[in-house]
């Protein structure tokens, strides 16, 4: 099993939106490395730290799991979508996504709190210059985040 931190802007798709829907497609990823994680490494049942980004208080807001294999992201073909990509051919789509299933809405583990935790210092999301919307999380980091989410 693998673990991931997946960022979403809460005004676009929040943990509460996922909780209400049960399952959502993780659309709009337009970074090749993040796409490759979904295409090549993610597996059904992988754990997801659902991270609210680009908001007043960013941080982990809940838990989810990967519940589909990667498949073409339809938003790349929709001219009305902010994720439209005119250069992506329908025959060989450039952009993919996975579906994620809600598991738990938690207290917010803020970015500030994560930065103060020595056991999380190696998390990719905390590294300078990291802009990826999907990053791998080690089993040790996963356990440390779970412990912090379920205490305090």
Residue pairs with C-beta under 8 A, 6 or more apart in sequence:
1 43
1 45
1 46
1 47
2 41
2 42
2 43
2 46
2 47
2 136
3 46
3 47
3 48
3 49
3 136
3 137
3 138
3 139
3 141
3 142
4 37
4 42
4 46
4 47
4 48
4 49
4 66
4 134
4 135
4 136
4 137
5 48
5 49
5 51
5 60
5 123
5 124
5 125
5 134
5 135
5 136
5 137
6 26
6 48
6 49
6 50
6 51
6 64
6 100
6 133
6 134
7 51
7 52
7 53
7 125
7 133
7 134
8 14
8 26
8 50
8 51
8 52
8 53
8 133
9 52
9 53
9 54
9 55
10 52
10 55
10 61
11 55
12 28
13 24
14 52
14 61
15 50
15 52
15 61
15 62
15 102
15 105
16 105
17 24
18 24
18 50
18 62
18 64
18 100
18 102
19 62
19 102
19 105
21 102
22 101
22 102
23 67
23 99
23 100
23 101
23 102
24 99
24 100
25 73
25 97
25 98
25 99
26 38
26 97
26 98
26 99
26 100
26 134
27 73
27 74
27 75
27 83
27 97
28 73
28 75
28 82
28 83
28 97
29 35
29 38
29 73
29 95
29 96
29 97
29 133
29 134
30 83
30 85
30 95
31 131
31 132
31 133
33 132
34 132
34 133
34 134
35 94
35 95
35 96
37 134
37 136
38 70
38 96
38 97
38 98
38 134
39 70
39 96
41 136
42 66
42 70
42 98
43 66
44 66
44 67
44 68
44 69
45 65
45 66
45 67
46 65
46 66
47 63
47 64
47 65
47 137
47 142
48 63
48 64
48 65
48 66
48 100
48 103
49 60
49 63
49 137
49 142
49 145
50 60
50 61
50 62
50 63
50 64
50 100
51 58
51 59
51 60
51 61
51 125
52 58
52 59
52 60
52 61
52 108
53 133
57 108
57 110
57 111
58 110
58 111
59 108
59 109
59 110
59 111
59 112
59 113
59 114
60 106
60 108
60 109
60 114
60 145
60 149
61 105
61 106
61 108
62 102
62 103
62 104
62 105
62 106
63 103
63 104
63 106
63 149
64 100
64 101
64 102
64 103
65 100
65 101
65 103
66 98
66 99
66 100
66 101
67 98
67 99
67 100
67 101
68 98
68 99
69 98
70 96
70 97
70 98
71 96
71 97
71 98
72 93
72 95
72 96
72 97
73 83
73 93
73 95
73 96
73 97
75 81
75 82
75 83
75 84
75 95
76 83
76 84
76 85
76 88
76 93
76 94
76 95
77 84
77 88
77 90
77 93
78 84
79 86
83 95
85 94
85 95
87 94
88 94
88 95
106 149
106 150
107 149
107 152
109 145
109 148
109 149
111 125
111 126
113 148
114 120
114 123
114 125
114 126
114 145
115 126
117 144
117 148
119 140
119 141
119 144
120 126
120 141
120 144
120 145
122 138
122 141
123 135
123 137
123 141
124 130
124 132
124 135
124 136
124 137
125 135
137 145
